[in-house]
Amino acid sequence: MTHVSKHRSARAVACEALARQAQRYPDLLSVELETPALDARDAALAHTIYEAAIRRWLTIAYLTETILGRKWAQVIHPLQGAILTGAAQLLFLDRVPAYAAINESVEWAKHSVSPSAAGLVNAALRGLARAIFESDANPNRRFADTYSLALEHLPLQDGRALVVHSSKPLLPPDTIPRLGIASSHPRTLLMTWAKDFGEEAAADLALHSLVDAPVICNTRFAGGGNQVLTPHRVSGSSVFTGPHDQLVPLLAANPRLWVQDPSASEAVDSVADLAPKLVIDLCAGRGTKTRHLACAFPHARILATDTDAARLRSLREVARFFPTVEVLEFTDVTTNFVGQADLVLLDVPCSNTGVLARRPEARYRTATGQLERLVKLQREILTQGVSLLASGGTLLYSTCSIESQENEAQAAWAEQHLPVRMNSRRRTHPAGLPGSPATDYHDGSFSARLVRV
């Protein structure tokens, strides 16, 4: 059990949060770090440490195992939190002094667990420091200009590599396992990508997931320019480049401007040639694609729903600005509109493997049997969605996954088991590597257009 430290520094907050996440691994929560008691500078540091640790969890765990000669699972959760906090700073925050990263993690472990337990944290972090610094007298990290899959390289977000040296190899000798540890991806996920797309593409996908994903807005319906929006290479999208506190008021001032990656807009774009009278957004979430539907089909009646109460509240906020959008309870839609819709959008729950740069915690769940559960759920939603279609109506199936089981295989299953035929489909792989311009970045996605027969 983690005890809350009396010393609420940025690093203590990170230690506590990561210790709680360690209790759940690999099913990490997708939650923002809460920092209400910290000033802005300390809050920013806590967020940076926490996010680096989540993104590079497997890297830190494996290096700790190698240094200590002990399985990560044998390290109790509070100490995992302390090691993750210290190691994230040593490895990935190159402006943080080593003594600060090590000492505060050790002190937190001492007060939260015991002085003897803190010795394990100290051994892990000092062993790591010896591997990355030139010497005790010269504590400078060593970098390579680019990452090359070398045994001593850890890829960084800016395109460089951190060089690690040790008397024994710290990373696995084989390419795929080494890439998995260096980029913090489960080996099974990388092996699937290598089999499906080739090793070079698998490496690019892994490195893409390390990028600090930019905020990208759909601007095609907003009208006019803005000095904090830089045009993306995909027409109709722009990268937000202003201070974070300007984003919310910017979006509030223009409901026809919203945050949406270019790949996420492709689904609705693929049916832009239609002229539906009744559109149902069955898995509307917080309403991003609902907005897109309302703008793309201004003369259609649009019904938006979701099974989650919090998301329904968000949808009702969206509907305030779009008079053609009606937000209904899920059962009202599925009971009262059977066989009536011209267009049904199913933006289904998925593994999120197309958006791992934005959802880094999702990569660890891929090793839990999650995919099989999702495939079953997606088929249930497909069946329900088809039941709402009028004859000749279009079902638009959409994911932010790049896994064939959730995409092409589901479209083929629908053709075989439901009264629909394939019209078109599109898979987009993520783009943008560490060090690339933000205007080159986009997520991965899939969409299929199926027609009721």
C-alpha positions in Angstrom: 0.0 0.0 0.0 1.4 3.4 -1.0 1.5 6.0 1.8 1.2 9.6 0.8 4.4 11.5 1.5 4.2 14.7 3.6 6.6 16.3 1.1 4.4 17.1 -1.9 7.0 18.0 -4.4 6.6 17.4 -8.1 8.6 14.2 -7.9 6.6 12.9 -4.9 3.4 13.5 -6.8 4.8 11.5 -9.7 6.0 8.7 -7.5 2.6 8.3 -5.9 0.7 8.3 -9.2 3.1 5.8 -10.8 2.9 3.6 -7.7 -0.9 3.5 -8.1 -0.5 2.7 -11.9 1.9 -0.1 -11.1 -0.8 -1.8 -9.1 -2.9 -2.0 -12.4 -0.2 -2.7 -15.0 -0.7 -3.7 -17.8 -4.2 -2.3 -17.6 -3.0 1.3 -17.0 -5.7 4.0 -16.5 -5.9 6.7 -19.1 -6.0 9.6 -16.7 -4.4 13.0 -16.4 -2.0 13.5 -13.5 -3.7 15.6 -10.8 -1.5 18.4 -9.5 -3.8 20.9 -7.7 -1.4 21.5 -4.8 1.6 22.3 -7.1 2.5 25.7 -8.6 2.6 25.9 -12.4 6.3 25.1 -12.7 6.2 22.1 -10.4 3.0 20.8 -12.0 4.7 20.9 -15.4 7.6 18.9 -14.1 5.4 16.3 -12.5 3.4 15.9 -15.7 6.6 15.6 -17.8 8.0 12.9 -15.5 4.8 11.0 -15.3 4.2 11.0 -19.0 7.7 10.0 -19.8 7.5 7.1 -17.4 4.1 5.9 -18.8 5.5 6.1 -22.4 8.7 4.2 -21.5 7.5 1.8 -18.9 8.9 -1.4 -20.4 12.3 0.3 -21.2 12.7 1.3 -17.5 11.4 -2.1 -16.2 13.8 -4.1 -18.4 16.9 -1.9 -17.6 16.1 -2.2 -13.9 15.9 -6.0 -14.2 19.3 -6.1 -16.0 21.0 -3.8 -13.5 19.5 -5.4 -10.3 19.5 -9.0 -11.5 15.9 -9.2 -10.2 12.5 -9.5 -12.0 10.6 -6.3 -12.2 7.5 -8.1 -10.9 9.4 -8.9 -7.7 9.7 -5.2 -7.0 6.8 -4.0 -4.9 4.5 -1.4 -6.5 5.6 1.7 -4.4 9.3 1.0 -5.3 8.3 0.5 -8.9 6.8 4.0 -8.7 10.0 5.5 -7.3 12.2 3.8 -9.8 10.0 4.8 -12.7 10.1 8.4 -11.5 13.8 8.6 -11.1 14.6 6.6 -14.2 12.3 8.7 -16.4 14.3 11.8 -15.4 17.7 10.2 -15.9 16.9 8.7 -19.3 14.5 11.1 -20.9 14.7 14.5 -19.2 18.2 15.7 -20.1 18.1 19.0 -18.2 17.4 17.4 -14.8 20.4 17.0 -12.6 21.2 13.3 -11.7 21.4 14.0 -8.0 17.9 15.5 -7.9 16.4 12.6 -9.9 18.0 10.0 -7.7 17.9 11.6 -4.2 14.2 12.5 -4.2 13.1 9.1 -5.5 15.2 7.4 -2.8 13.8 9.8 -0.1 10.3 9.2 -1.2 10.8 5.4 -1.0 12.4 5.8 2.4 9.4 7.6 3.8 6.7 5.7 1.9 8.1 2.2 2.4 11.2 1.8 4.6 14.8 2.9 4.7 16.0 -0.6 3.8 13.6 -0.7 0.8 14.9 2.6 -0.4 18.3 0.9 -0.9 16.8 -1.0 -3.8 15.7 2.2 -5.5 19.2 3.7 -4.9 20.9 0.7 -6.4 18.7 0.7 -9.5 19.0 4.4 -10.2 22.8 4.7 -9.5 23.4 1.6 -11.7 21.4 3.4 -14.5 23.3 6.6 -13.9 26.6 4.7 -14.4 25.3 3.4 -17.7 24.4 6.8 -19.2 26.8 9.3 -17.7 30.4 9.7 -18.8 31.7 9.5 -15.2 30.8 10.6 -11.7 33.1 13.6 -12.2 31.6 14.4 -15.6 27.8 13.7 -15.3 26.9 14.4 -19.0 24.6 12.2 -21.0 25.9 10.9 -24.3 23.8 11.2 -27.4 23.9 10.0 -31.0 22.4 12.3 -33.7 20.0 9.6 -34.9 18.6 6.3 -33.6 20.0 3.3 -35.5 18.7 0.2 -33.6 22.2 -0.1 -32.2 22.6 -2.2 -29.0 23.6 0.8 -27.0 20.9 3.2 -28.3 17.6 4.4 -26.8 15.5 6.4 -29.2 14.3 9.9 -28.0 11.4 12.1 -28.9 13.5 14.6 -30.8 15.1 12.0 -33.1 18.3 11.6 -31.3 19.4 8.5 -29.3 20.6 8.2 -25.8 23.8 6.1 -25.6 24.1 3.6 -22.8 27.3 1.7 -21.9 27.8 -1.1 -19.5 30.1 -4.0 -18.8 27.2 -6.3 -19.9 24.7 -5.6 -22.7 21.6 -3.8 -21.4 19.4 -4.5 -24.3 18.3 -7.8 -26.0 20.6 -9.0 -28.9 17.7 -9.7 -31.4 16.2 -6.9 -33.4 12.5 -7.2 -32.6 12.9 -7.8 -28.8 15.5 -5.0 -28.7 13.2 -2.6 -30.5 10.4 -3.6 -28.2 12.4 -2.7 -25.1 14.0 0.4 -26.6 10.7 1.8 -27.6 8.6 0.3 -24.8 6.2 -1.9 -26.8 5.1 -5.5 -26.0 7.1 -8.0 -28.1 3.9 -9.6 -29.4 2.6 -6.3 -30.8 5.8 -5.7 -32.7 5.9 -9.2 -34.0 2.4 -8.8 -35.3 3.3 -5.5 -37.0 6.5 -7.1 -38.5 4.5 -10.0 -39.8 1.7 -7.8 -41.3 3.7 -4.8 -42.5 7.4 -5.8 -42.5 10.2 -5.1 -40.0 11.0 -1.6 -41.3 7.3 -0.5 -41.1 7.1 -2.1 -37.6 10.1 0.0 -36.5 8.6 3.2 -37.9 5.3 2.4 -36.0 7.2 1.9 -32.8 9.2 5.1 -33.2 6.1 7.1 -34.1 4.5 6.1 -30.8 7.3 8.0 -29.0 6.4 11.3 -30.6 4.8 14.0 -28.5 1.7 14.2 -30.6 0.7 17.8 -31.6 -2.8 19.3 -31.2 -4.4 19.3 -34.6 -7.7 21.0 -35.5 -10.2 20.4 -38.2 -10.4 23.9 -39.8 -12.3 23.2 -43.0 -15.6 24.5 -41.7 -14.2 27.2 -39.4 -13.6 30.0 -41.9 -10.7 32.4 -41.7 -7.2 31.9 -40.3 -5.7 32.3 -36.9 -2.2 33.1 -35.9 -1.9 30.1 -33.5 -2.9 27.7 -36.2 -0.3 26.5 -38.7 -1.6 24.7 -41.8 -1.0 21.0 -41.8 0.2 19.2 -44.9 -3.3 17.6 -45.1 -5.7 20.3 -46.4 -8.4 21.3 -43.9 -6.3 20.6 -40.8 -4.0 22.9 -38.8 -1.6 22.4 -36.0 -2.3 24.5 -32.9 1.0 26.3 -32.0 -0.2 28.7 -29.3 0.1 28.4 -25.5 -2.1 25.7 -24.0 -4.3 28.1 -22.1 -5.4 29.7 -25.4 -6.8 26.5 -26.9 -10.0 26.2 -24.8 -11.1 29.9 -25.5 -10.2 29.5 -29.1 -12.5 26.4 -29.5 -15.2 28.0 -27.4 -15.3 31.0 -29.7 -15.9 28.9 -32.8 -17.9 25.7 -32.5 -17.1 24.9 -36.1 -13.5 24.5 -35.1 -12.5 21.4 -33.2 -9.6 19.2 -32.3 -9.4 16.3 -34.7 -6.5 14.5 -36.3 -6.5 14.4 -40.1 -6.8 10.6 -40.1 -9.9 10.7 -37.9 -11.7 13.0 -40.4 -11.2 10.5 -43.2 -14.3 8.4 -42.2 -16.8 11.2 -42.6 -15.0 12.5 -45.7 -15.4 9.1 -47.3 -19.2 9.5 -47.4 -19.3 13.2 -48.4 -21.0 12.3 -51.7 -24.1 11.1 -49.9 -27.2 13.2 -49.1 -28.7 11.4 -46.1 -31.9 12.6 -44.4 -31.5 10.7 -41.2 -28.0 10.1 -39.7 -27.3 8.1 -36.6 -24.0 8.4 -34.7 -24.3 5.4 -32.5 -20.9 5.5 -30.6 -20.7 9.3 -30.6 -18.3 9.6 -27.6 -17.8 13.3 -26.9 -19.0 14.4 -30.3 -16.0 15.0 -32.5 -17.4 13.1 -35.4 -20.9 14.3 -34.6 -19.7 17.9 -35.3 -18.2 16.7 -38.5 -21.4 15.0 -39.6 -23.4 18.2 -38.7 -21.1 20.3 -40.8 -20.9 17.8 -43.7 -24.6 17.2 -43.9 -26.3 20.5 -42.9 -29.7 19.4 -44.1 -29.8 16.0 -42.3 -31.4 15.1 -39.0 -28.6 13.7 -36.9 -29.2 11.5 -33.8 -26.2 11.1 -31.5 -26.0 8.7 -28.6 -23.6 6.8 -26.4 -23.9 4.2 -23.6 -21.8 6.4 -21.2 -23.6 9.0 -19.2 -20.7 11.4 -19.0 -20.3 11.3 -22.8 -24.0 12.0 -23.2 -23.5 15.2 -21.2 -20.7 16.2 -23.5 -22.8 15.4 -26.5 -25.6 17.7 -25.2 -23.0 20.5 -25.0 -22.1 19.9 -28.6 -25.8 19.9 -29.7 -26.3 23.3 -28.3 -24.4 24.7 -31.2 -25.8 22.4 -33.9 -29.6 22.6 -34.2 -29.7 19.6 -36.5 -28.2 17.3 -33.8 -30.5 15.5 -31.3 -28.9 13.7 -28.4 -31.0 10.7 -27.3 -30.5 7.8 -24.8 -28.9 4.8 -26.4 -32.0 2.5 -25.9 -34.3 5.2 -27.4 -32.3 5.1 -30.6 -31.9 1.4 -30.9 -35.6 0.8 -30.1 -37.3 3.6 -32.0 -35.3 4.0 -35.2 -34.9 0.4 -36.5 -34.7 0.3 -40.3 -34.9 4.1 -40.7 -31.4 5.6 -41.1 -29.8 6.6 -44.4 -26.4 6.7 -42.7 -25.1 5.0 -39.5 -21.7 5.9 -38.1 -20.1 3.3 -35.9 -16.9 4.8 -34.4 -16.3 1.6 -32.3 -14.2 1.0 -29.2 -10.9 -0.4 -30.3 -7.3 -1.2 -29.3 -6.1 2.4 -30.2 -3.0 1.1 -31.9 -3.3 3.9 -34.5 -3.1 6.5 -31.7 -0.4 5.2 -29.4 1.5 8.5 -29.5 -1.6 10.0 -27.9 -2.6 7.0 -25.8 0.8 5.5 -24.8 -0.8 3.4 -22.0 -2.9 1.5 -24.6 0.1 -0.4 -26.0 0.5 -2.5 -22.8 -3.1 -3.7 -22.9 -2.4 -5.4 -26.2 -0.8 -8.3 -24.4 -3.8 -9.0 -22.2 -6.2 -10.7 -24.6 -8.0 -7.4 -25.0 -8.2 -7.8 -28.8 -10.4 -10.8 -28.6 -12.9 -9.0 -26.3 -12.9 -6.0 -28.6 -13.6 -8.0 -31.7 -16.6 -9.6 -30.1 -17.9 -6.2 -28.9 -17.3 -4.7 -32.4 -19.4 -7.4 -34.0 -22.2 -6.8 -31.6 -22.2 -3.1 -32.4 -22.0 -3.9 -36.2 -25.1 -6.0 -35.9 -27.0 -3.3 -34.0 -25.9 -0.7 -36.4 -27.0 -2.6 -39.5 -30.5 -3.0 -37.9 -30.9 0.7 -37.9 -30.3 1.1 -41.6 -33.0 1.6 -44.2 -32.7 -0.5 -47.4 -29.9 1.0 -49.4 -28.6 2.9 -46.4 -24.8 3.2 -45.6 -23.0 1.9 -42.6 -19.7 3.7 -41.9 -17.5 1.5 -39.7 -14.5 3.4 -38.1 -11.6 2.6 -35.8 -8.4 4.3 -34.7 -6.7 0.9 -34.9 -4.3 -0.6 -37.5 -4.9 -4.2 -36.5 -6.5 -6.3 -39.3 -8.7 -8.2 -36.9 -10.5 -5.0 -36.0 -10.6 -3.6 -39.5 -10.5 -5.6 -42.7 -11.5 -8.8 -40.9 -14.5 -7.1 -39.3 -15.7 -5.7 -42.6 -15.4 -9.2 -44.2 -17.3 -10.7 -41.3 -20.1 -8.1 -41.7 -20.4 -9.0 -45.4 -20.6 -12.7 -44.6 -23.0 -12.5 -41.6 -25.0 -9.3 -42.1 -27.2 -8.0 -45.0 -24.5 -5.6 -46.2 -22.0 -5.4 -49.1 -18.6 -3.6 -49.1 -18.5 -0.3 -51.0 -15.0 0.9 -50.0 -12.5 0.8 -47.2 -9.4 2.7 -46.2 -6.6 2.1 -43.8 -4.2 4.9 -42.9 -1.0 4.2 -41.0 0.4 6.7 -38.5 3.0 9.2 -39.9 5.6 11.4 -38.2 8.8 10.1 -36.6 10.8 11.6 -33.7 12.3 14.9 -34.9 9.8 15.3 -37.8 7.8 18.6 -38.1 4.4 18.6 -36.4 2.8 19.4 -39.7 3.9 15.9 -40.9 2.2 14.1 -38.0 -1.0 12.2 -38.2 -2.6 9.2 -36.4 -3.6 5.9 -37.9 -7.2 4.9 -38.7 -9.5 2.6 -40.6 -12.9 3.1 -42.2 -15.2 0.9 -44.2 -18.3 1.9 -46.1 -20.9 -0.9 -46.2 -24.3 -0.7 -47.9 -27.5 -2.4 -46.7 -28.9 -4.9 -49.3 
